[in-house]
Amino acid sequence: MKTSRSGIATLLGGAAVDSQVMALALRLSPKLYCADGGANTAVAMGLEPLSVVGDMDSITPDTLAQLSCPVILDLDQNSTDFEKVLAHAPEEIAICMGFLGQRLDHSLAAMNALSKFPDKRAILVGEEDICFLSPHDLQIKAQAGDRVSLFPMRESRGKSHGLHWPLDPHVFEPHMQTATSNRATGDAVHLYEVSGAMLVILPLSYLESVVEGFVSTQAG
């Protein structure tokens, strides 16, 4: 199935977001879904989400009164609000704002959630970095010397072109070898034959390039 810009969602959580980065996310995808307290931010920014999902322990009565979209109560305590909204959004690619930075435990839970949805192309957006689960094959534009960090959530392998330290033939594991602080050698980075659950962490400036890479991979 081919994926276009219509196959991209913007998800908004309750942590602080930069208005300019939010504007970029909405330019890439105006389809906005909120996780619980993310609706407070949306209303404060004058945005109307398509829906709000979560256990509703953070959304304010004032926000609820201003919403005209569906509000979906999900009290499952075995999933986070990020997992709830990620499962709810039908789009294959998700730009995820407001899930990193406010609390370390929430940030760790959000990164862990990426490995639970391997079929989603979810990009967590923080103040300085973006983080996503590497698909089996991905090529993105890069600049020589830029940081490209990879961290395995479990035993992972892969091959690469355009990295100073190639992934092959290493086996990566959380408590043993990781691949943080690698760097690009040229104008593109190609990750392929990736297996396991490998997080990729890049500078925030790579957001649009990664979205385009996901669109190209899905369309292929």
C-alpha positions as CSV (number, residue, x, y, z in Angstrom):
1,M,0.0,0.0,0.0
2,K,1.3,3.4,-0.9
3,T,1.6,6.0,1.8
4,S,1.4,9.8,1.1
5,R,1.2,12.8,3.3
6,S,-2.4,11.7,4.1
7,G,-0.9,8.7,5.9
8,I,0.8,10.8,8.5
9,A,-0.6,11.8,11.9
10,T,0.5,14.3,14.5
11,L,0.1,13.0,18.1
12,L,0.3,15.4,21.0
13,G,1.0,14.5,24.7
14,G,1.0,16.6,27.8
15,A,4.7,17.6,28.0
16,A,5.9,21.0,26.8
17,V,6.3,21.5,23.0
18,D,8.0,24.2,21.0
19,S,5.4,26.2,19.0
20,Q,7.7,26.3,15.9
21,V,8.3,22.6,15.9
22,M,4.6,22.0,16.4
23,A,4.0,24.2,13.4
24,L,6.4,22.0,11.4
25,A,4.7,18.8,12.5
26,L,1.3,20.2,11.6
27,R,2.6,21.2,8.2
28,L,3.8,17.7,7.6
29,S,0.5,16.4,8.9
30,P,-2.5,18.5,10.0
31,K,-4.3,15.4,11.3
32,L,-4.0,15.9,15.1
33,Y,-4.8,13.4,17.8
34,C,-4.3,14.1,21.5
35,A,-3.4,11.9,24.4
36,D,-5.2,13.1,27.5
37,G,-3.5,16.2,28.8
38,G,-2.2,16.9,25.3
39,A,-5.6,18.4,24.6
40,N,-4.8,21.2,27.1
41,T,-1.9,22.2,24.9
42,A,-3.9,21.9,21.8
43,V,-6.7,24.2,23.1
44,A,-4.1,26.7,24.4
45,M,-2.6,26.8,20.8
46,G,-6.0,27.2,19.2
47,L,-5.9,23.7,17.7
48,E,-8.9,21.4,17.3
49,P,-7.8,17.7,17.4
50,L,-9.7,14.9,15.6
51,S,-10.0,13.0,18.9
52,V,-8.7,12.8,22.4
53,V,-7.8,9.4,23.9
54,G,-6.6,8.4,27.4
55,D,-7.6,7.9,31.0
56,M,-8.5,11.6,31.3
57,D,-6.6,12.2,34.5
58,S,-4.8,15.2,33.1
59,I,-7.2,17.0,30.9
60,T,-8.9,20.0,32.5
61,P,-12.6,20.7,32.7
62,D,-12.1,23.9,30.8
63,T,-10.4,22.1,28.0
64,L,-13.2,19.5,27.9
65,A,-15.8,22.3,27.6
66,Q,-14.0,23.7,24.6
67,L,-13.6,20.5,22.6
68,S,-16.0,19.5,19.9
69,C,-14.2,16.3,18.9
70,P,-14.7,12.7,20.3
71,V,-13.2,12.2,23.7
72,I,-12.4,8.5,24.2
73,L,-12.1,7.2,27.7
74,D,-9.7,4.3,28.1
75,L,-9.0,3.2,31.7
76,D,-6.6,0.3,30.8
77,Q,-3.8,0.6,33.4
78,N,-1.6,-1.7,31.4
79,S,-1.0,0.8,28.6
80,T,0.1,4.4,28.7
81,D,-1.8,7.3,27.2
82,F,0.9,7.4,24.4
83,E,0.2,3.8,23.6
84,K,-3.5,4.4,23.6
85,V,-3.4,7.3,21.1
86,L,-0.8,5.5,19.0
87,A,-3.1,2.5,18.7
88,H,-6.1,4.7,18.0
89,A,-4.6,6.8,15.2
90,P,-5.1,4.9,11.9
91,E,-2.2,6.5,10.0
92,E,1.0,4.5,9.5
93,I,3.4,7.3,10.3
94,A,3.1,9.4,13.5
95,I,4.9,12.5,14.5
96,C,4.7,12.4,18.3
97,M,5.0,15.6,20.2
98,G,4.8,16.2,24.0
99,F,5.9,12.7,25.1
100,L,9.6,13.4,25.9
101,G,11.3,15.8,28.3
102,Q,8.9,16.5,31.2
103,R,9.5,13.4,33.2
104,L,12.2,10.8,32.8
105,D,9.9,7.9,33.6
106,H,7.4,9.1,31.0
107,S,10.2,9.5,28.4
108,L,11.5,5.9,29.1
109,A,8.0,4.5,28.8
110,A,7.4,6.4,25.5
111,M,10.7,5.0,24.0
112,N,9.8,1.5,25.3
113,A,6.3,1.8,23.6
114,L,8.0,2.2,20.2
115,S,9.1,-1.4,20.3
116,K,5.5,-2.5,21.0
117,F,4.3,-1.1,17.7
118,P,6.8,-2.3,15.1
119,D,4.3,-1.7,12.3
120,K,3.9,2.0,13.2
121,R,6.5,4.5,12.1
122,A,6.3,6.7,15.2
123,I,8.8,9.5,15.7
124,L,9.2,10.9,19.2
125,V,10.1,14.6,19.1
126,G,12.0,16.2,22.0
127,E,13.6,19.5,22.6
128,E,16.9,18.6,20.8
129,D,16.4,15.1,19.4
130,I,14.1,12.8,17.7
131,C,13.8,9.1,18.4
132,F,12.2,6.2,16.4
133,L,12.3,2.5,16.0
134,S,14.4,1.6,12.9
135,P,12.4,-0.2,10.2
136,H,14.0,-3.0,8.3
137,D,15.2,-0.6,5.6
138,L,15.5,3.2,5.8
139,Q,17.5,5.8,3.9
140,I,17.6,9.4,5.0
141,K,19.4,12.5,3.9
142,A,22.3,13.5,6.2
143,Q,25.3,15.8,6.6
144,A,28.8,14.5,7.2
145,G,29.7,14.6,10.9
146,D,26.1,14.7,12.2
147,R,25.4,12.5,15.2
148,V,23.6,9.3,14.5
149,S,23.0,7.2,17.6
150,L,21.4,3.8,17.8
151,F,20.3,2.0,20.9
152,P,19.1,-1.6,21.0
153,M,16.0,-2.3,23.1
154,R,16.8,-6.1,22.8
155,E,19.3,-8.1,20.8
156,S,19.5,-6.4,17.4
157,R,21.5,-6.5,14.2
158,G,21.7,-4.5,11.0
159,K,23.8,-3.2,8.2
160,S,24.6,0.3,7.2
161,H,26.1,2.6,4.6
162,G,27.1,6.2,5.5
163,L,28.1,5.6,9.1
164,H,31.6,6.1,10.5
165,W,31.3,2.8,12.4
166,P,29.3,0.3,10.3
167,L,26.7,-1.8,12.1
168,D,27.7,-5.1,10.4
169,P,28.9,-7.6,11.7
170,H,28.1,-6.5,15.3
171,V,25.4,-7.8,17.6
172,F,23.9,-5.1,19.8
173,E,22.3,-5.6,23.2
174,P,21.2,-3.1,25.9
175,H,23.6,-4.5,28.6
176,M,26.5,-5.0,26.3
177,Q,27.2,-3.3,23.0
178,T,25.3,-0.2,21.9
179,A,25.8,2.1,18.9
180,T,25.4,5.6,20.4
181,S,27.5,8.6,19.2
182,N,28.0,7.2,15.7
183,R,28.1,9.8,12.9
184,A,27.2,10.3,9.3
185,T,30.1,10.2,6.7
186,G,28.3,11.8,3.8
187,D,25.0,13.1,2.4
188,A,22.9,10.0,3.2
189,V,22.6,7.2,5.8
190,H,21.2,3.9,4.8
191,L,20.1,1.3,7.5
192,Y,19.0,-2.1,6.1
193,E,18.5,-5.7,7.2
194,V,17.7,-4.3,10.6
195,S,16.3,-6.9,13.0
196,G,15.4,-6.8,16.7
197,A,14.4,-3.4,18.1
198,M,16.9,-0.7,17.4
199,L,16.1,2.9,18.4
200,V,17.6,5.6,16.2
201,I,18.3,9.0,17.8
202,L,19.0,12.0,15.6
203,P,19.1,15.8,16.0
204,L,15.7,17.5,15.8
205,S,16.7,19.0,12.4
206,Y,16.3,15.6,10.9
207,L,12.5,15.4,11.5
208,E,11.4,16.2,8.0
209,S,14.1,14.0,6.4
210,V,13.0,11.0,8.5
211,V,9.3,11.6,7.6
212,E,10.2,11.7,3.9
213,G,12.3,8.5,4.4
214,F,9.4,6.7,6.0
215,V,7.0,7.9,3.2
216,S,9.5,6.7,0.5
217,T,10.0,3.3,2.3
218,Q,6.3,2.7,2.6
219,A,5.6,3.8,-0.9
220,G,8.2,1.4,-2.2
